[in-house]
């Protein structure tokens, strides 16, 4: 059994610092995830990959996406709509860079035409409701 001086709660009380503990566990989880991905890739080199069909539940992540997103999950995790602090500024900058350089340039669109949504339901609702609303405005 851990002595009271070695428990997480006692460290929090003693130092008043929870952030290093949290970041340490996130980094550890990210490192474990990367190791698992490498192991999975090695196992699949000589075998056929299974065909994943349940994209409604979740989507397999390309390792390049994980590499690009990991810093924003661990270090730059602010709300991009919060403009009162650096965490929000960093996230907003990353979102706008992705909007322009990764998406708009790729498909030849104006960055103002690229809308990021929270998921499929919001995207589907926009795809259905926006044309309908525009049609009614043009009547």
Secondary structure, DSSP 8 states (H G I E B T S, - for coil): ---GGGSHHHHHHHH---HHHHHHHHHHHHHHHHHHHHHHHHHHSSS-------TTT-----HHHHHHHHHHHHT----TT--SSHHHHHHHHHHHHIIIIIIIHHHT--GGG----SSHHHHHHHHHHHHHHHHHHH-
